Amino acid sequence: MISQELSKLDYKRMHWMSLALALPVNGTGSKFPSTESCRVRLSRIRWPSGPTCIRCRWDDVGYLNLRKIFYCRSCHHQFSVTAGTFMHRSRIDLRMWFTAGEDFINAFARGNDPTGHSVSERYQISYAAAYRLKKLAKAELTKPEGGLFGIVGSQWIGILKKRERLGENHVSASCAKRSESEAAQG
């Protein structure tokens, strides 16, 4: 008899293939042609119901167009769309992050693992920057559903924000109640 269970390697392959299939048909370069379009997309993924302050979680947030940053009208904290993410304080352009994410997804889906030197040559950046880019992007992409780069990133970020606001136990209890009521109805 052949075992019907999937190995860890099979799950990894399925993960990378599902991410590859979710990529834009013409690539991220055509879908997000400018840094501004990448910034808008990342903002929509992080904050589906509009930006909230990363310090006080207040939703009364403005945008400084000249500096391309948000500011909280409550605590006056200023933050960018990448603040608190794996791209925080990176000098690498958002378009390069998006393109690299697509390239890494395609490479990992084929079973390849690009080296730091190949990433350095591909993006014309130093080896140290290329190594950091690869390490951070791969760590983000291996999260469930691909993290911020993933298939349903906006839904996962929303779930994580609710857990932060309400506390882990409250969300778990409400999910358990919902699943119990669905089971009773079904």
VOPAGU-2260 file (C-alpha; in pm, 1 decimal, decimal comma):
REM VOPAGU-2260
SITE   aa  ch    i         X         Y         Z
SITE  MET   A    0       0,0       0,0       0,0
SITE  ILE   A    1     108,5     352,9     -78,6
SITE  SER   A    2      87,3     602,1     203,9
SITE  GLN   A    3    -173,4     873,3     138,5
SITE  GLU   A    4     -17,0    1118,5     380,6
SITE  LEU   A    5     165,4    1421,7     247,1
SITE  SER   A    6     519,9    1487,0     358,3
SITE  LYS   A    7     652,7    1821,1     477,5
SITE  LEU   A    8     821,2    1861,6     139,8
SITE  ASP   A    9     485,6    1811,8     -36,0
SITE  TYR   A   10     329,1    2081,9     182,9
SITE  LYS   A   11     616,8    2318,8     103,9
SITE  ARG   A   12     573,4    2255,4    -269,5
SITE  MET   A   13     199,2    2314,8    -243,2
SITE  HIS   A   14     260,9    2638,2     -51,3
SITE  TRP   A   15     500,2    2776,8    -314,5
SITE  MET   A   16     283,0    2662,6    -604,1
SITE  SER   A   17     -27,8    2826,4    -456,0
SITE  LEU   A   18     166,1    3151,7    -417,2
SITE  ALA   A   19     296,7    3125,8    -773,7
SITE  LEU   A   20     -52,9    3067,7    -910,4
SITE  ALA   A   21    -181,4    3377,2    -727,3
SITE  LEU   A   22      72,0    3610,3    -890,5
SITE  PRO   A   23     -52,8    3863,0   -1146,7
SITE  VAL   A   24     -64,8    3713,3   -1497,0
SITE  ASN   A   25     166,4    3974,1   -1651,2
SITE  GLY   A   26     385,2    4000,6   -1341,2
SITE  THR   A   27     413,8    4254,6   -1064,3
SITE  GLY   A   28     600,0    4497,9   -1289,7
SITE  SER   A   29     293,2    4554,4   -1507,4
SITE  LYS   A   30      44,4    4541,7   -1219,3
SITE  PHE   A   31     248,0    4783,0   -1003,5
SITE  PRO   A   32     448,8    5003,0   -1244,1
SITE  SER   A   33     554,2    5267,9    -991,2
SITE  THR   A   34     668,5    5295,1    -632,8
SITE  GLU   A   35     348,7    5486,6    -556,8
SITE  SER   A   36     130,3    5202,6    -686,6
SITE  CYS   A   37     328,2    4960,3    -467,3
SITE  ARG   A   38     283,6    5193,5    -168,6
SITE  VAL   A   39     -93,5    5211,9    -229,2
SITE  ARG   A   40    -119,8    4830,9    -260,2
SITE  LEU   A   41      81,7    4771,3      56,3
SITE  SER   A   42    -131,5    5024,2     241,1
SITE  ARG   A   43    -451,2    4848,4     130,5
SITE  ILE   A   44    -312,3    4511,3     234,8
SITE  ARG   A   45    -198,9    4631,5     577,8
SITE  TRP   A   46    -504,6    4841,6     653,9
SITE  PRO   A   47    -811,8    4716,5     464,2
SITE  SER   A   48   -1040,3    4960,0     651,3
SITE  GLY   A   49    -796,8    5251,1     631,0
SITE  PRO   A   50    -468,0    5325,9     806,3
SITE  THR   A   51    -438,4    5312,1    1183,6
SITE  CYS   A   52    -158,6    5446,0    1400,0
SITE  ILE   A   53     102,2    5181,9    1471,7
SITE  ARG   A   54     169,2    5330,2    1814,8
SITE  CYS   A   55    -175,2    5400,8    1966,3
SITE  ARG   A   56    -396,2    5206,3    1717,4
SITE  TRP   A   57    -610,8    5518,0    1660,4
SITE  ASP   A   58    -776,0    5538,5    1319,4
SITE  ASP   A   59    -769,9    5918,1    1282,4
SITE  VAL   A   60    -465,3    5924,8    1055,4
SITE  GLY   A   61    -355,3    6181,8     797,5
SITE  TYR   A   62    -107,8    6159,4     512,1
SITE  LEU   A   63     183,5    6393,3     437,8
SITE  ASN   A   64     210,8    6379,4      59,8
SITE  LEU   A   65     551,9    6546,4      33,0
SITE  ARG   A   66     720,6    6302,7     270,8
SITE  LYS   A   67     499,0    6001,6     182,8
SITE  ILE   A   68     426,8    5924,5     548,0
SITE  PHE   A   69     121,3    5893,3     769,1
SITE  TYR   A   70      70,8    6085,5    1092,1
SITE  CYS   A   71    -159,0    6018,0    1383,1
SITE  ARG   A   72    -380,4    6308,3    1483,1
SITE  SER   A   73    -406,2    6169,6    1836,4
SITE  CYS   A   74     -47,9    6092,2    1943,4
SITE  HIS   A   75     127,4    6280,1    1656,1
SITE  HIS   A   76     337,6    5976,1    1566,3
SITE  GLN   A   77     464,9    5966,7    1208,0
SITE  PHE   A   78     507,5    5635,5    1025,4
SITE  SER   A   79     547,5    5496,7     676,5
SITE  VAL   A   80     358,0    5215,3     511,0
SITE  THR   A   81     656,4    4985,1     573,1
SITE  ALA   A   82     695,2    5072,6     943,8
SITE  GLY   A   83     666,7    4763,9    1161,0
SITE  THR   A   84     696,7    4524,4     866,2
SITE  PHE   A   85     988,7    4320,0     739,3
SITE  MET   A   86    1063,5    4611,5     501,8
SITE  HIS   A   87    1103,4    4864,4     785,1
SITE  ARG   A   88    1402,7    5098,0     746,4
SITE  SER   A   89    1501,4    4936,4     421,2
SITE  ARG   A   90    1664,7    5151,4     155,1
SITE  ILE   A   91    1545,2    4909,1    -109,2
SITE  ASP   A   92    1268,1    5053,2    -323,9
SITE  LEU   A   93     917,5    4906,0    -282,7
SITE  ARG   A   94     908,6    4809,2    -651,4
SITE  MET   A   95    1221,9    4603,4    -598,0
SITE  TRP   A   96    1062,3    4432,3    -295,6
SITE  PHE   A   97     755,3    4345,7    -504,9
SITE  THR   A   98     965,1    4221,7    -797,0
SITE  ALA   A   99    1192,9    4024,0    -565,8
SITE  GLY   A  100     890,9    3868,3    -394,8
SITE  GLU   A  101     761,1    3753,8    -733,5
SITE  ASP   A  102    1103,8    3622,0    -837,1
SITE  PHE   A  103    1149,8    3433,8    -509,5
SITE  ILE   A  104     802,1    3279,8    -532,1
SITE  ASN   A  105     869,8    3160,3    -886,4
SITE  ALA   A  106    1216,0    3029,3    -794,7
SITE  PHE   A  107    1096,5    2843,8    -484,1
SITE  ALA   A  108     798,1    2701,5    -676,2
SITE  ARG   A  109    1046,7    2550,4    -923,5
SITE  GLY   A  110    1253,3    2411,3    -636,8
SITE  ASN   A  111    1538,7    2662,5    -673,0
SITE  ASP   A  112    1691,0    2868,0    -395,4
SITE  PRO   A  113    1867,6    3173,9    -540,1
SITE  THR   A  114    2204,7    3256,5    -387,0
SITE  GLY   A  115    2290,2    3592,1    -234,6
SITE  HIS   A  116    2532,2    3656,0    -520,1
SITE  SER   A  117    2271,8    3587,9    -788,7
SITE  VAL   A  118    2025,8    3820,9    -612,2
SITE  SER   A  119    2300,3    4084,5    -585,9
SITE  GLU   A  120    2371,6    4062,6    -958,6
SITE  ARG   A  121    2003,6    4053,3   -1058,3
SITE  TYR   A  122    1907,2    4369,2    -866,9
SITE  GLN   A  123    2239,9    4553,6    -888,8
SITE  ILE   A  124    2273,2    4586,1    -510,6
SITE  SER   A  125    2547,4    4492,4    -266,6
SITE  TYR   A  126    2578,7    4136,1    -144,8
SITE  ALA   A  127    2484,7    4240,5     210,6
SITE  ALA   A  128    2165,9    4410,5      87,4
SITE  ALA   A  129    2085,4    4113,4    -138,3
SITE  TYR   A  130    2134,8    3865,5     145,5
SITE  ARG   A  131    1907,3    4072,0     373,3
SITE  LEU   A  132    1646,3    4107,4      97,2
SITE  LYS   A  133    1640,6    3732,8      37,0
SITE  LYS   A  134    1638,6    3641,3     405,6
SITE  LEU   A  135    1354,5    3878,8     499,3
SITE  ALA   A  136    1142,8    3807,8     190,3
SITE  LYS   A  137    1178,6    3431,3     233,5
SITE  ALA   A  138    1087,0    3452,8     602,9
SITE  GLU   A  139     775,9    3655,5     513,7
SITE  LEU   A  140     678,5    3428,6     225,2
SITE  THR   A  141     701,7    3111,3     435,6
SITE  LYS   A  142     431,9    3243,5     671,5
SITE  PRO   A  143      81,4    3102,3     624,2
SITE  GLU   A  144     -66,7    3234,5     298,8
SITE  GLY   A  145     259,9    3414,8     222,1
SITE  GLY   A  146     241,3    3699,9     471,5
SITE  LEU   A  147     215,1    4047,0     318,6
SITE  PHE   A  148     313,6    3910,0     -22,4
SITE  GLY   A  149      60,2    3631,4      -3,5
SITE  ILE   A  150    -267,6    3533,5    -159,1
SITE  VAL   A  151    -503,6    3677,2      99,2
SITE  GLY   A  152    -263,9    3905,1     284,5
SITE  SER   A  153    -530,9    4161,4     361,0
SITE  GLN   A  154    -749,9    3905,7     540,1
SITE  TRP   A  155    -460,8    3771,5     747,3
SITE  ILE   A  156    -341,8    4118,8     846,3
SITE  GLY   A  157    -698,8    4203,9     949,9
SITE  ILE   A  158    -716,4    3892,0    1166,9
SITE  LEU   A  159    -379,8    3972,2    1327,4
SITE  LYS   A  160    -486,4    4332,6    1400,1
SITE  LYS   A  161    -809,2    4212,0    1565,7
SITE  ARG   A  162    -605,9    3973,3    1781,4
SITE  GLU   A  163    -377,2    4261,1    1884,5
SITE  ARG   A  164    -669,1    4491,4    1969,6
SITE  LEU   A  165    -894,9    4241,0    2146,0
SITE  GLY   A  166    -638,3    4009,8    2296,3
SITE  GLU   A  167    -565,3    3654,5    2183,5
SITE  ASN   A  168    -812,7    3488,8    2423,6
SITE  HIS   A  169   -1106,3    3707,4    2320,1
SITE  VAL   A  170   -1061,4    3627,4    1950,2
SITE  SER   A  171   -1014,5    3256,2    2016,8
SITE  ALA   A  172   -1330,5    3250,6    2229,3
SITE  SER   A  173   -1533,8    3437,1    1966,3
SITE  CYS   A  174   -1407,1    3201,8    1692,8
SITE  ALA   A  175   -1499,2    2901,9    1907,9
SITE  LYS   A  176   -1848,9    3043,0    1970,7
SITE  ARG   A  177   -1895,3    3109,6    1599,8
SITE  SER   A  178   -1785,5    2756,6    1503,1
SITE  GLU   A  179   -2017,7    2607,9    1770,0
SITE  SER   A  180   -2314,6    2809,0    1641,2
SITE  GLU   A  181   -2233,6    2711,8    1279,9
SITE  ALA   A  182   -2215,3    2345,0    1381,3
SITE  ALA   A  183   -2551,5    2372,3    1558,9
SITE  GLN   A  184   -2710,8    2532,1    1249,9
SITE  GLY   A  185   -2553,0    2289,3    1000,0
